[in-house]
Amino acid sequence: RPDDAPQEARPLLRILRLLKPYAGLILLVVLCTLVFSAGRYGRAYLMKPLLDGVLVPVETDSQATPAPAGPLDALVAPISRALIPLLPDSVQDRAKPGASKPTEQGVRQSLAQILLAALVIVLLTPLALYGRVVLSEYALGRVHLDVQQQLARKLLALPLSAHARRRRGDLLDGGS
């Protein structure tokens, strides 16, 4: 009960009481926020498998490297060689000559999985942002309307003499 609460907590309890009918909607806003945040950080997280599984497996020894097979290989090989010194030692060990390399099929499968994950992120992130904005605005608008209706009911419930005797600010303040 708000009457039993300390003086400082009473306004917060009144606000929480106004939010209670919209608890499900607020939880949905929180869920949309989490999905949006996961999408934002998921894009950066996809760089690790892209570097480890697709770009780095290209042979680094120029003598052991056959001529590029196609335009994609010609583009990926120089990028991979430039990135290898920046990667952790465990990844650099896999890029050394003689280390076991993933097969072309494995690299293509990794790339397909990364592209699928990126597509999911690209589609879900804006939807989650839209859901968060629309649902939170709707909930705030409903709470605002509820407060206005409560205030109007309070003012309409007062006797006519109260309106004649007090100024408008006094009625809202609750003073006598």
C-alpha positions, 0 to 999 in steps of 0.5 A: 500500500502506498500509505505504508511506504516511505514518503520518497517512494510514494510517487514511484508507487503511484507511477508503478500502479499506473503502469500495471495494466500495461505490464505485458506491453512493457515486457514486449518493449523490453524484448524488442530492445534486447533483440535490437541490441543483440542485432547491433552487437551480432553484426560485429560478432560475425566478423570473427567467423568471417575472418577465421573461417573464410578469409584466413584459410587462404595459403600465406606462403607465396610459393605454395599459393597456386594462381588464384582460381577466380575473381573472388580468390584474387580478392580474398587472398591479399586481404587474408595475407594483410589481416593475418599479423593482426589476428591472435596466435591460434589463428595465425598458426592455422594460416601457416604453410603446412597447417591443415586448411579447411576444404573449399566446401567447408569455406563455402559452408561457413560463408553461407552460414555467415551470410544467412546470419547476417540476413537474419540480423539485417531483417530483425534489427529494424523490426525490433527497433520499430516495435520498440518505438511504436509499442513504447509510444503506445504505452506512454500515450495510454498512461498519459491518457489514464492520468488525464482521465483520473484528473478529470474524474477528480475535478468533476467529482468536486462540488460546484462550490469548490470550483467557485471558491478556489482558483484553478491551481489550488484545485490541482494542488489539493490545498484547502 
